[in-house]
Amino acid sequence: MRAPTISSATATLQQIAPHILRTPTMLLDNRATDNAFSQVVLKLELMQRTGTFKMRGALANMLNAPKDMRRVTAVSAGNHAVAVACAAAELGMDAKLVLYASANRARRALVKQYGAEIELTEGGKVAFEQAERLVKEEGRLMVHPFDGPVLASATGGVALELLEDAPDLDALVVAIGGGGLAAGISAIAKAIKPGCAIYGVEPVGASSMHQSFAAGRTLTGITNTSIADSLSSPLTMDYSFHVCRKHLDDLVLISDDDMCRAIYLLFMHAKIAVEPAGAAAFAALLGPLKDRLAAKRVGVIVCGACMDEQSYAGWLERGARLRSNDRSY
């Protein structure tokens, strides 16, 4: 399957640029990592419109829809639905979105604020079947949350921006849910800087890509138990699976505790509040990648911060407690 190219990512970035923010990069204080790395550069996609990188792919798919297509649907644990709802409001499209019943109240509220209709359902296969019913019965466009070349070209724009700001990186670390962000970033980063190592990160309790790599094929019906609900994809799909398998140097696993520690450290040293998925790449840098990337210049994708205040307070407190009891970092 043809991976996104520099030209396709550049064209897509130009197309969606009027509707998104060019998110900043931030050089992290070395004290946050006990001076383990030469440099850590955070790409702050949590500052993207709607609070996550999802706005990029949603807009790209909707802007490339047939001109007469004015009705959309999507499946989401929350973040993608918020992005599609926002994009639909901006583009004058009608959105009816299938949300997992587990989607937190902050994400549901944002979807409604943008004027989209919500259908709640259980997660996994049932949710995708419900969205497909809306495609067939109501003629809606399915705006996929993580698969396809248009989406990967859109997420590749994150790599274009980061490597323009920090061209000398030795490695990039990115979280994986369904793989759409990692597919775009890894393909474009390798095209620009072939020697840059790209690491994908998954929670132990939401390891769909790890399981698929081990099986050598895409999988469905995956059960997830992680606090990182926006990384908890119930399946993998062909395009993102193959692009990730070709361009990622390795996949690593982290725990929920690792993400909570990273949430706490990002708050203390970078003064940013992130959801577990947004902390996953940094958690991997402090954990399974710490020795491997010692003294390197590393880019870390901070992919999102769409959460409610009560959940965040719990993760932050958990991370502070773990940090106070753990001297391994």
Rosetta blueprint (number, residue, H / E / L):
1 M L
2 R L
3 A L
4 P L
5 T L
6 I H
7 S H
8 S H
9 A H
10 T H
11 A H
12 T H
13 L H
14 Q H
15 Q H
16 I H
17 A H
18 P H
19 H H
20 I L
21 L L
22 R L
23 T L
24 P L
25 T E
26 M E
27 L E
28 L L
29 D L
30 N H
31 R H
32 A H
33 T H
34 D L
35 N L
36 A L
37 F L
38 S L
39 Q E
40 V E
41 V E
42 L E
43 K E
44 L E
45 E H
46 L H
47 M H
48 Q L
49 R H
50 T H
51 G H
52 T E
53 F L
54 K H
55 M H
56 R H
57 G H
58 A H
59 L H
60 A H
61 N H
62 M H
63 L H
64 N L
65 A L
66 P L
67 K L
68 D L
69 M L
70 R L
71 R E
72 V E
73 T E
74 A L
75 V E
76 S E
77 A L
78 G L
79 N H
80 H H
81 A H
82 V H
83 A H
84 V H
85 A H
86 C H
87 A H
88 A H
89 A H
90 E H
91 L H
92 G L
93 M L
94 D E
95 A E
96 K E
97 L E
98 V E
99 L E
100 Y E
101 A L
102 S L
103 A L
104 N L
105 R H
106 A H
107 R H
108 R H
109 A H
110 L H
111 V H
112 K H
113 Q H
114 Y L
115 G L
116 A L
117 E E
118 I E
119 E E
120 L E
121 T E
122 E L
123 G L
124 G L
125 K H
126 V H
127 A H
128 F H
129 E H
130 Q H
131 A H
132 E H
133 R H
134 L H
135 V H
136 K H
137 E H
138 E H
139 G L
140 R L
141 L E
142 M E
143 V L
144 H L
145 P L
146 F L
147 D L
148 G L
149 P H
150 V H
151 L H
152 A H
153 S H
154 A H
155 T H
156 G H
157 G H
158 V H
159 A H
160 L H
161 E H
162 L H
163 L H
164 E H
165 D H
166 A L
167 P L
168 D L
169 L L
170 D L
171 A E
172 L E
173 V E
174 V E
175 A E
176 I L
177 G L
178 G L
179 G L
180 G H
181 L H
182 A H
183 A H
184 G H
185 I H
186 S H
187 A H
188 I H
189 A H
190 K H
191 A H
192 I H
193 K L
194 P L
195 G L
196 C L
197 A E
198 I E
199 Y E
200 G E
201 V E
202 E E
203 P E
204 V L
205 G L
206 A L
207 S L
208 S H
209 M H
210 H H
211 Q H
212 S H
213 F H
214 A H
215 A H
216 G L
217 R L
218 T L
219 L L
220 T L
221 G L
222 I L
223 T L
224 N L
225 T L
226 S L
227 I L
228 A L
229 D H
230 S H
231 L H
232 S L
233 S L
234 P L
235 L L
236 T L
237 M L
238 D H
239 Y H
240 S H
241 F H
242 H H
243 V H
244 C H
245 R H
246 K H
247 H H
248 L L
249 D L
250 D E
251 L E
252 V E
253 L E
254 I E
255 S L
256 D H
257 D H
258 D H
259 M H
260 C H
261 R H
262 A H
263 I H
264 Y H
265 L H
266 L H
267 F H
268 M H
269 H H
270 A H
271 K L
272 I L
273 A L
274 V L
275 E L
276 P H
277 A H
278 G H
279 A H
280 A H
281 A H
282 F H
283 A H
284 A H
285 L H
286 L H
287 G L
288 P L
289 L L
290 K L
291 D L
292 R L
293 L L
294 A L
295 A L
296 K L
297 R E
298 V E
299 G E
300 V E
301 I E
302 V E
303 C L
304 G E
305 A L
306 C L
307 M L
308 D L
309 E H
310 Q H
311 S H
312 Y H
313 A H
314 G H
315 W H
316 L H
317 E H
318 R H
319 G H
320 A H
321 R H
322 L H
323 R H
324 S H
325 N H
326 D L
327 R L
328 S L
329 Y L
